[in-house]
Amino acid sequence: MPPPIAPKGEAKPKCKISASRKLSLKILLLARATEELEAEKAAREEEKVRYLGEKLPPLQLTGLGIDDMQNLCKQIHAKIDVVDEERYDCEAKVIKNHRDIHELNLKVQDLGGKFKKPALRKVRVSADEMMRALFGSRSKESVDLRANLKSVKKEDIKQEKELNMEVGDWRKNVEAMSGMEGRKKMFDA
């Protein structure tokens, strides 16, 4: 007889590790993690000391005259300026990267999200109701919005077309106005 097939909804049987064994494994993992953290901190401190030793050698101030001290101060100030410029550049890069990461996270959220647009209903609102909704009970008189619209007469449209026809092709106008004759026409007009 074939073994019974378990439905997909059921989970696999749990592993047979005793609670005391799980606890001892957790304790070992935590101990190992703390050791690695301490080693990492020590490595960072050593790296910091090494870096400072390279960049900032110990100062020899004994037996220096005033001029030598002033030159040393100028050199140290120049180094400080260089370091400040590097620090500023690094901070600017970090800020730019944080901004880029934030924008990309927003894009991912926009692309990943499934937003359903609600179905909007058409609502007929009269001008009076709209004014009442906007201004409340202050505007009691009815407003005729159509009275303020500009009326266009057919004569105005005809005049505009005639003006456009008079202008015509701009190349002809340029050719007619070129040379001394065109300038003479401009002064005569």
C-alpha positions as semicolon CSV with decimal commas, in nm:
position;residue;x (nm);y (nm);z (nm)
1;M;0,000;0,000;0,000
2;P;0,139;0,346;-0,089
3;P;0,205;0,587;0,198
4;P;-0,073;0,839;0,257
5;I;-0,021;1,171;0,079
6;A;-0,036;1,467;0,315
7;P;-0,235;1,768;0,200
8;K;-0,032;2,079;0,111
9;G;-0,174;2,277;0,403
10;E;-0,002;2,058;0,663
11;A;0,353;2,138;0,767
12;K;0,636;1,886;0,782
13;P;0,689;1,721;1,118
14;K;0,916;1,922;1,346
15;C;1,278;1,817;1,390
16;K;1,347;1,609;1,693
17;I;1,588;1,830;1,886
18;S;1,526;1,847;2,255
19;A;1,463;2,181;2,426
20;S;1,784;2,156;2,628
21;R;1,985;2,093;2,309
22;K;1,820;2,398;2,139
23;L;1,902;2,611;2,443
24;S;2,265;2,499;2,448
25;L;2,296;2,573;2,073
26;K;2,151;2,922;2,122
27;I;2,395;2,988;2,406
28;L;2,688;2,871;2,190
29;L;2,573;3,092;1,900
30;L;2,540;3,397;2,124
31;A;2,882;3,335;2,279
32;R;3,038;3,301;1,934
33;A;2,866;3,620;1,813
34;T;2,989;3,821;2,114
35;E;3,345;3,693;2,058
36;E;3,329;3,799;1,692
37;L;3,193;4,143;1,789
38;E;3,476;4,196;2,037
39;A;3,734;4,082;1,780
40;E;3,580;4,320;1,524
41;K;3,597;4,611;1,771
42;A;3,960;4,533;1,850
43;A;4,043;4,516;1,478
44;R;3,875;4,855;1,423
45;E;4,075;5,009;1,709
46;E;4,399;4,868;1,568
47;E;4,311;5,000;1,221
48;K;4,236;5,342;1,370
49;V;4,568;5,355;1,556
50;R;4,757;5,242;1,244
51;Y;4,580;5,501;1,026
52;L;4,646;5,784;1,272
53;G;5,011;5,672;1,296
54;E;5,043;5,704;0,918
55;K;4,858;6,032;0,881
56;L;4,973;6,202;1,200
57;P;5,331;6,127;1,303
58;P;5,425;6,224;1,660
59;L;5,532;6,587;1,699
60;Q;5,888;6,677;1,794
61;L;5,853;7,014;1,965
62;T;6,171;7,014;2,172
63;G;6,450;7,238;2,048
64;L;6,239;7,423;1,790
65;G;6,266;7,795;1,746
66;I;5,976;8,037;1,700
67;D;6,005;8,034;1,320
68;D;6,011;7,654;1,313
69;M;5,705;7,641;1,541
70;Q;5,517;7,883;1,315
71;N;5,604;7,677;1,007
72;L;5,489;7,363;1,188
73;C;5,159;7,532;1,279
74;K;5,109;7,638;0,917
75;Q;5,172;7,281;0,798
76;I;4,927;7,143;1,054
77;H;4,663;7,398;0,948
78;A;4,714;7,303;0,583
79;K;4,665;6,935;0,675
80;I;4,353;7,024;0,873
81;D;4,211;7,207;0,571
82;V;4,275;6,905;0,346
83;V;4,112;6,670;0,597
84;D;3,811;6,903;0,634
85;E;3,767;6,909;0,255
86;E;3,779;6,529;0,242
87;R;3,532;6,505;0,531
88;Y;3,295;6,749;0,361
89;D;3,317;6,554;0,033
90;C;3,248;6,227;0,214
91;E;2,951;6,377;0,399
92;A;2,812;6,516;0,074
93;K;2,844;6,172;-0,088
94;V;2,672;6,007;0,208
95;I;2,386;6,258;0,201
96;K;2,346;6,211;-0,176
97;N;2,348;5,833;-0,138
98;H;2,088;5,850;0,141
99;R;1,869;6,070;-0,078
100;D;1,908;5,830;-0,373
101;I;1,828;5,531;-0,152
102;H;1,518;5,707;-0,018
103;E;1,400;5,792;-0,372
104;L;1,459;5,436;-0,490
105;N;1,271;5,298;-0,189
106;L;0,978;5,525;-0,277
107;K;0,989;5,401;-0,637
108;V;0,993;5,040;-0,519
109;Q;0,697;5,105;-0,293
110;D;0,510;5,276;-0,576
111;L;0,584;4,994;-0,820
112;G;0,518;4,716;-0,572
113;G;0,201;4,855;-0,425
114;K;-0,130;4,764;-0,576
115;F;-0,352;5,062;-0,537
116;K;-0,706;5,037;-0,660
117;K;-0,855;5,356;-0,785
118;P;-1,208;5,396;-0,660
119;A;-1,482;5,431;-0,916
120;L;-1,586;5,795;-0,914
121;R;-1,944;5,898;-0,964
122;K;-2,054;6,197;-1,165
123;V;-2,226;6,451;-0,948
124;R;-2,426;6,738;-1,084
125;V;-2,387;7,046;-0,872
126;S;-2,541;7,378;-0,955
127;A;-2,343;7,700;-0,925
128;D;-2,538;7,799;-0,613
129;E;-2,467;7,468;-0,442
130;M;-2,099;7,492;-0,534
131;M;-2,070;7,844;-0,395
132;R;-2,253;7,736;-0,080
133;A;-2,011;7,444;-0,040
134;L;-1,706;7,666;-0,096
135;F;-1,803;7,971;0,104
136;G;-2,061;7,829;0,340
137;S;-2,358;8,039;0,435
138;R;-2,175;8,366;0,364
139;S;-2,276;8,387;-0,001
140;K;-2,652;8,393;-0,005
141;E;-2,702;8,569;-0,336
142;S;-2,698;8,352;-0,643
143;V;-2,408;8,403;-0,876
144;D;-2,454;8,388;-1,251
145;L;-2,120;8,247;-1,366
146;R;-2,213;8,257;-1,734
147;A;-2,264;8,634;-1,726
148;N;-1,889;8,685;-1,672
149;L;-1,788;8,480;-1,976
150;K;-1,640;8,664;-2,272
151;S;-1,866;8,674;-2,574
152;V;-1,704;8,633;-2,914
153;K;-1,863;8,800;-3,211
154;K;-1,833;8,674;-3,567
155;E;-1,698;9,011;-3,678
156;D;-1,398;8,975;-3,442
157;I;-1,315;8,636;-3,590
158;K;-1,331;8,775;-3,945
159;Q;-1,099;9,063;-3,852
160;E;-0,844;8,824;-3,702
161;K;-0,846;8,612;-4,018
162;E;-0,791;8,920;-4,232
163;L;-0,495;9,026;-4,019
164;N;-0,343;8,681;-4,055
165;M;-0,387;8,694;-4,431
166;E;-0,217;9,036;-4,448
167;V;0,092;8,906;-4,271
168;G;0,115;8,615;-4,512
169;D;0,445;8,446;-4,576
170;W;0,722;8,591;-4,361
171;R;0,989;8,512;-4,624
172;K;0,827;8,752;-4,868
173;N;0,822;9,025;-4,605
174;V;1,190;8,971;-4,524
175;E;1,289;8,980;-4,892
176;A;1,083;9,296;-4,948
177;M;1,244;9,471;-4,649
178;S;1,602;9,361;-4,726
179;G;1,853;9,603;-4,875
180;M;1,844;9,982;-4,873
181;E;1,499;10,001;-5,032
182;G;1,347;9,810;-4,739
183;R;1,513;10,038;-4,491
184;K;1,392;10,339;-4,682
185;K;1,037;10,200;-4,662
186;M;1,074;10,157;-4,288
187;F;1,183;10,519;-4,245
188;D;0,912;10,648;-4,477
189;A;0,645;10,463;-4,280
